[in-house]
Every structure is written in structure tokens, then in C-alpha cells.
Amino acid sequence: MSAPVSIPVIQSIPAPDPALKGFSIPIGEWLHTVIPAIPATYALNIYTYALCILLGIVVATLLTSYRLTKRGAEPGIVLDVILWAVPLGIVGARLFHVVTHPNDYFGEGKDLLAILYVWEGGLAIFGGLIFGAIGVWIGCRLTGLRFWSFADAVVPGILLAQAFGRFGNYFNQELYGLPTDLPWGLEVNDPQTPIPLGLPEGTLFHPTFLYESIWNVIGVIVLLLVGRKFTLQWGKLLAVYLVWYGAGRIVWESIRVDPSEIFLGLRVNVWAAIAAIIIGIAIFVIQSRRHPGLEPSPYVDGHEWVNPASEVDSEETYSDSDELGDDAADTNETLVKSEPATSGAGKTS
């Protein structure tokens, strides 16, 4: 008889190889020939955390562009909005993190410049949503897009981008949960990662990054299905996103052990998640009463984009050299070809 086949049993999620946290590209010699002030030993550091964030942004942009185009928006117009939303969102995410983790950046022995070290981690999604929404509003004002239309189009992409971004936390070995003996417990071996005092070496922790990533991916599917089945517009899909993400974040945030400001017994981000749920419910109720029907267009009135390919062209054109006859009927034979409409980019409504 053949020997029984042993099936390996997962006992934990291994800690990432420190080498996967990032890598360096030696570009100093080339830059030194162009700018002598730059030392020849300079190297460009690429962090996996940043790559996860960038990948999420790219995927979210592509998905949002597809959804907007299906609604009748000009192809590629999403970039005119993203160019405002992403930078402001990153600034807001960093500011929110710094404000809610002041002990990491302020006080004796702290380096204030560390506030700028975004690649080391520390982007709070709630701050990103607030400032990102401001960027979306600016972009929509400039392009003529309806704010609620863009918000409903972008939220599945945002949730998917958050799922990618959480894997950056894994490579940084940060934002893990309480100790656990579950077979999917997370190993943490980075000496720079703070571990609660009194825990023995080899303690496993809840992989909250994985929990939230799975929750977000499920949320993307829910948003797409619910949005299609009930044709949620006027910001109602945004409302569902806020409730879905807020509900999950309350759970995952409550079991995290990383330092955080506490207010009335709860972590600041738990309060932010509760606020997201309340705002989501309010948006859904208010918009359902104000706009029971469908949006007429993803553009505000007067800024609609007309696809040039959908226009009917005429082979007859007007020429200044045409002679005007005495018969008034001759003038009726002159055809004037109208110019294609534009998206209204650069205008305000």
C-alpha cells in the first residue's frame, strides 16, 4: 500500500519578507551628471505600500471611467476629476491620520518631518473621503458633471482601491488586531512594529487587513448588484457605500491594537465610522424624497456632451461662392452643417 498523502495544514499567515517592503533603484550617477548637486550615491526608494495605493487608484479610475461612459459621459473625462480628487484625498488622509495619532509625530524626540513620510504608512480613509469629496466637487464644477452622478460611479472603485491598499498594511506589518490562536493568525516579526507589552514571542494576531479587504471586495459586488437592480442614482449608491464600509470598519477597528486617540471609550475611527453610517442613511432618505426619479443626464443642464459619432452628417455644405437666385426657393436648398457639441469642460455651472 502506498503511504498516505499528508496535507499541510495552515497554522498562520506568515510575516512578509522584509525585502518585500520596498526596493531601491540606483539613479544617482545619472542624476549627478544632470544635476551635480545630487550625490552619485542617491537611490530612488520604491515602497510596496505606495505601490498598493497606486494600483488601487488605477483600478478605481478605470472602473469609474467605464461606469461613467455607460451613463453617457465623455470617455476619459474621469481624469479631469481624478486629478483634483486624488491629491486632495491623499492630503486629507494624511492630515486625519496625524490628527488622530498626535503622539506619533509631536512631543520630545519626535521628528516633525515624519508627517511627510506617507510611504511609511498612515493614510486615514475618512480624511481621504472628506478631502477627496472636495476634489470631486471642484472637478465636477469644471467639467459640468453632476456631483451625485460621479459619486455613485466612483464608490465601487473606491471600495476596491481600499481592498488593494490594505495589503500595503500587510507589507508594513501594521494595523493588526488582537492576539488569536486561529489558524489564520498573522505573524509579526518586524522589530520596528510596536507589539503590546507582556505578549510572548510568536504571538499571532488577527489579520484585520485581510478581514477588511475581504469585506471591501464583497462590498464592491453588493454595490454593483444593488445599484443595477434598483438603479440607485442621485447619491443613493454613495449612501449604501457609507453604510456598508462604516459597518465593517466599526468591527475591524474595534479589535485593532495599534495606538489611537480614545474619545468616550471608543477609538476615533470608530466614531468616524458611526458618523459615516449616519451620513449615509441621511443622504439616502433625503435624496429619495427630493429625487424619486432618475437623473436626466450625468451632466448638469447646459453641459451635456454629445457623441460626435451619433450625429448625422450631411454631404451638402454652404459655400460663400454660392450664387443667390431670384427665386426664394433657392435659399431653401442651402444646408448648414452644425458643429458637434462639446462636453463643456472648463465651464462652471
C-alpha positions in Angstrom: 0.0 0.0 0.0 1.2 3.5 -0.8 2.0 5.8 2.0 -0.9 8.2 2.9 -0.6 11.7 1.5 -0.1 14.3 4.1 -1.9 17.6 3.5 -0.2 20.6 5.0 -2.4 22.5 7.5 -2.2 26.3 7.6 -1.2 27.3 11.1 -0.7 31.0 10.5 -0.3 33.7 7.9 3.5 34.2 7.7 5.0 37.6 8.1 6.2 39.2 4.8 9.8 39.0 3.9 11.4 42.4 4.9 12.8 42.6 1.4 9.3 42.9 0.1 8.7 46.1 1.9 10.4 48.0 -0.8 13.4 48.3 -3.1 15.8 50.9 -4.3 16.8 52.0 -7.8 20.3 53.5 -8.1 19.8 56.5 -10.3 22.3 58.8 -8.5 25.1 58.5 -11.1 22.7 59.5 -14.0 21.2 62.4 -12.0 24.6 63.6 -10.9 25.6 64.2 -14.5 22.5 66.3 -15.0 22.3 68.0 -11.6 25.8 67.9 -9.9 24.2 68.9 -6.5 22.6 65.4 -6.3 25.1 62.9 -4.9 26.1 60.0 -7.2 25.1 57.5 -4.4 21.4 58.7 -4.5 18.9 55.9 -4.9 15.2 56.1 -5.5 13.3 54.1 -2.9 10.1 52.4 -4.0 7.8 51.1 -1.2 5.3 48.3 -1.7 2.8 50.2 0.4 2.8 53.1 -2.1 2.5 50.6 -5.0 -0.6 49.1 -3.4 -2.1 52.6 -3.1 -1.2 53.4 -6.7 -2.6 50.1 -8.0 -5.9 50.8 -6.2 -6.1 54.3 -7.7 -5.5 53.0 -11.2 -8.1 50.2 -10.8 -10.7 52.7 -9.3 -10.1 55.2 -12.2 -10.6 52.5 -14.9 -13.8 51.2 -13.2 -15.2 54.7 -12.7 -14.4 55.7 -16.3 -16.3 52.6 -17.5 -19.3 53.3 -15.4 -19.5 57.0 -16.3 -19.1 56.3 -20.0 -22.0 53.8 -19.8 -24.1 56.6 -18.4 -23.3 58.8 -21.4 -20.3 60.8 -20.1 -17.4 61.7 -22.4 -14.7 59.0 -22.4 -11.7 60.0 -20.3 -13.5 62.8 -18.5 -12.9 61.0 -15.3 -9.3 62.1 -15.4 -10.3 65.7 -15.2 -11.9 64.9 -11.8 -9.4 62.4 -10.5 -6.6 65.0 -10.9 -8.3 67.0 -8.3 -9.7 64.3 -6.1 -6.6 62.1 -5.7 -4.1 64.7 -4.5 -6.6 66.3 -2.1 -7.7 62.9 -0.9 -4.1 61.9 -0.1 -3.5 65.2 1.8 -6.8 64.7 3.7 -6.0 61.1 4.5 -2.6 62.1 5.9 -3.9 65.0 7.9 -6.7 62.9 9.5 -4.1 60.2 10.5 -1.7 62.8 12.0 -4.5 64.5 14.0 -5.8 61.2 15.3 -2.3 59.9 16.2 -0.6 63.0 17.6 1.8 61.1 19.9 3.5 59.6 16.8 4.5 63.0 15.5 4.5 65.6 18.3 6.5 65.7 21.5 10.0 65.3 22.8 12.3 63.4 20.4 9.8 63.3 17.6 10.7 64.3 14.0 8.1 66.7 12.6 9.3 65.9 9.1 7.9 62.4 9.6 4.5 63.9 8.9 5.5 63.9 5.3 6.7 60.3 5.2 3.5 59.0 3.6 5.3 56.0 2.2 5.9 54.6 5.7 2.1 54.2 6.1 -0.5 56.3 7.8 -3.4 57.3 5.5 -6.8 57.5 7.1 -9.6 56.7 4.7 -12.1 59.0 6.4 -9.9 62.0 5.9 -9.4 60.9 2.3 -13.1 60.7 1.7 -13.7 64.2 3.1 -10.9 66.0 1.1 -11.5 63.7 -1.9 -15.1 64.8 -2.0 -14.0 68.4 -2.1 -11.7 67.5 -5.1 -14.6 65.7 -6.8 -16.8 68.8 -6.3 -14.1 71.0 -7.8 -13.6 68.7 -10.8 -17.3 68.4 -11.4 -17.8 72.1 -11.4 -15.0 72.5 -14.0 -16.3 69.6 -16.3 -20.0 70.1 -15.9 -20.5 66.7 -14.5 -23.2 66.2 -11.9 -21.6 65.6 -8.4 -24.0 62.9 -7.4 -23.5 61.1 -10.7 -19.8 61.0 -10.3 -20.1 60.0 -6.6 -22.3 57.0 -7.5 -20.0 56.0 -10.3 -16.8 56.1 -8.2 -17.8 54.4 -4.9 -17.4 50.8 -6.2 -13.9 51.8 -7.3 -13.1 53.4 -4.0 -14.0 50.3 -2.1 -11.9 48.2 -4.5 -9.0 50.6 -4.1 -9.3 50.3 -0.3 -9.0 46.5 -0.6 -5.7 46.9 -2.5 -4.5 49.5 -0.1 -4.9 47.2 2.9 -2.3 44.8 1.6 0.1 47.7 1.9 -0.5 47.5 5.7 0.4 43.8 5.5 3.8 44.5 3.9 4.4 47.3 6.5 3.3 44.9 9.3 0.9 47.4 10.8 -2.7 47.8 11.9 -3.2 44.2 13.1 -5.8 43.0 15.6 -6.0 41.3 19.0 -4.0 38.1 19.7 -5.6 34.9 18.4 -4.9 31.2 18.1 -6.9 30.8 14.9 -5.1 29.1 12.0 -5.1 32.3 10.0 -3.4 34.3 12.8 -0.9 36.8 11.5 2.8 36.6 12.3 4.5 39.8 13.2 8.3 39.9 13.4 9.3 43.4 12.4 11.4 44.9 15.3 10.1 48.3 14.4 6.5 47.2 14.8 5.1 48.0 18.2 3.7 44.9 19.9 1.6 45.1 23.1 3.7 44.6 26.2 3.5 41.3 28.1 2.8 39.1 25.0 5.2 36.1 24.4 7.3 35.8 21.3 5.5 34.2 18.4 2.1 35.5 19.4 -0.3 35.6 16.4 -2.7 38.4 15.7 -6.0 38.9 13.9 -5.2 39.9 10.3 -7.5 42.9 10.2 -6.0 44.0 6.9 -7.3 40.7 5.4 -10.7 41.0 7.1 -11.3 44.5 5.7 -10.0 43.6 2.3 -12.5 40.7 2.0 -15.3 42.9 3.4 -14.5 45.6 0.8 -14.4 43.1 -2.1 -17.8 41.7 -1.1 -19.0 45.3 -0.8 -18.0 46.1 -4.4 -20.1 43.1 -5.6 -23.0 44.3 -3.4 -22.8 47.9 -4.7 -22.7 46.8 -8.3 -25.6 44.4 -7.9 -27.8 46.7 -5.8 -27.0 49.7 -8.0 -28.1 47.8 -11.1 -31.2 46.2 -9.7 -32.6 49.3 -8.1 -31.0 51.9 -10.4 -29.6 53.9 -7.5 -28.8 57.4 -8.5 -28.7 60.9 -7.0 -26.1 59.8 -4.5 -28.0 56.8 -3.2 -25.3 54.4 -4.1 -22.8 56.6 -2.3 -25.1 56.3 0.7 -25.0 52.5 0.5 -21.2 52.6 0.4 -21.0 54.8 3.5 -23.3 52.4 5.5 -21.5 49.3 4.2 -18.0 50.5 4.8 -18.9 52.1 8.1 -20.5 49.0 9.5 -17.5 46.8 8.6 -15.0 49.4 9.9 -16.6 49.5 13.3 -15.9 45.8 13.7 -12.4 45.7 12.4 -11.4 49.0 14.1 -12.7 47.7 17.5 -10.3 44.7 17.5 -7.1 46.6 16.4 -4.4 47.1 19.0 -2.4 49.9 17.4 -2.3 53.2 19.4 -5.2 55.6 18.8 -6.9 58.5 20.4 -9.9 57.4 22.6 -13.0 59.5 22.9 -15.8 58.5 25.3 -14.4 55.0 25.4 -14.2 54.4 21.6 -11.4 54.8 19.1 -11.7 57.9 17.0 -12.1 55.9 13.8 -15.0 54.0 15.3 -16.7 57.4 15.9 -15.9 58.3 12.3 -17.4 55.0 11.0 -20.6 55.7 13.1 -20.7 59.2 11.5 -20.3 57.6 8.0 -23.4 55.3 8.7 -25.5 58.2 9.9 -24.5 60.4 6.9 -25.2 57.6 4.5 -28.7 57.0 5.9 -29.4 60.7 5.8 -28.3 61.0 2.2 -30.4 58.1 1.1 -33.5 59.4 2.9 -33.1 63.0 1.8 -32.2 62.1 -1.8 -35.0 59.6 -2.1 -37.5 62.3 -1.2 -36.0 65.0 -3.3 -35.3 62.9 -6.4 -37.7 59.9 -6.6 -37.0 59.6 -10.4 -33.9 59.1 -12.4 -31.2 61.5 -13.3 -31.7 63.0 -16.8 -28.0 63.0 -17.5 -24.7 62.7 -15.7 -24.1 66.3 -16.7 -25.8 69.4 -15.2 -28.2 71.3 -17.5 -26.4 73.1 -20.3 -23.2 71.0 -20.2 -24.3 67.8 -21.8 -21.8 66.0 -24.1 -23.0 64.7 -27.4 -21.0 61.9 -29.0 -19.9 63.1 -32.5 -20.3 59.6 -33.9 -24.0 59.7 -33.1 -24.6 62.8 -35.2 -26.0 62.6 -38.8 -23.6 64.2 -41.2 -24.7 65.8 -44.5 -22.7 65.8 -47.7 -24.0 69.2 -48.7 -22.3 72.3 -47.2 -22.8 76.0 -47.5 -20.2 77.9 -49.6 -19.7 81.7 -49.8 -19.4 81.4 -53.5 -22.9 80.0 -53.9 -25.0 82.4 -56.1 -28.3 83.7 -54.7 -31.0 83.3 -57.3 -34.1 85.5 -57.5 -36.3 82.5 -56.5 -36.7 82.3 -52.8 -36.9 78.6 -53.0 -33.2 78.5 -54.0 -32.3 79.6 -50.4 -34.0 76.5 -49.0 -31.6 74.3 -50.8 -28.7 75.6 -48.8 -27.8 73.2 -45.9 -25.8 74.4 -42.9 -24.0 71.7 -41.1 -24.0 72.2 -37.3 -20.8 71.7 -35.3 -20.5 68.9 -32.8 -21.3 69.8 -29.2 -18.6 69.6 -26.6 -18.6 68.3 -23.0 -18.5 71.8 -21.6 -15.1 71.1 -19.9 -13.6 74.2 -18.3 -17.0 75.8 -17.7 -18.8 76.2 -14.4 -22.5 75.6 -13.8 
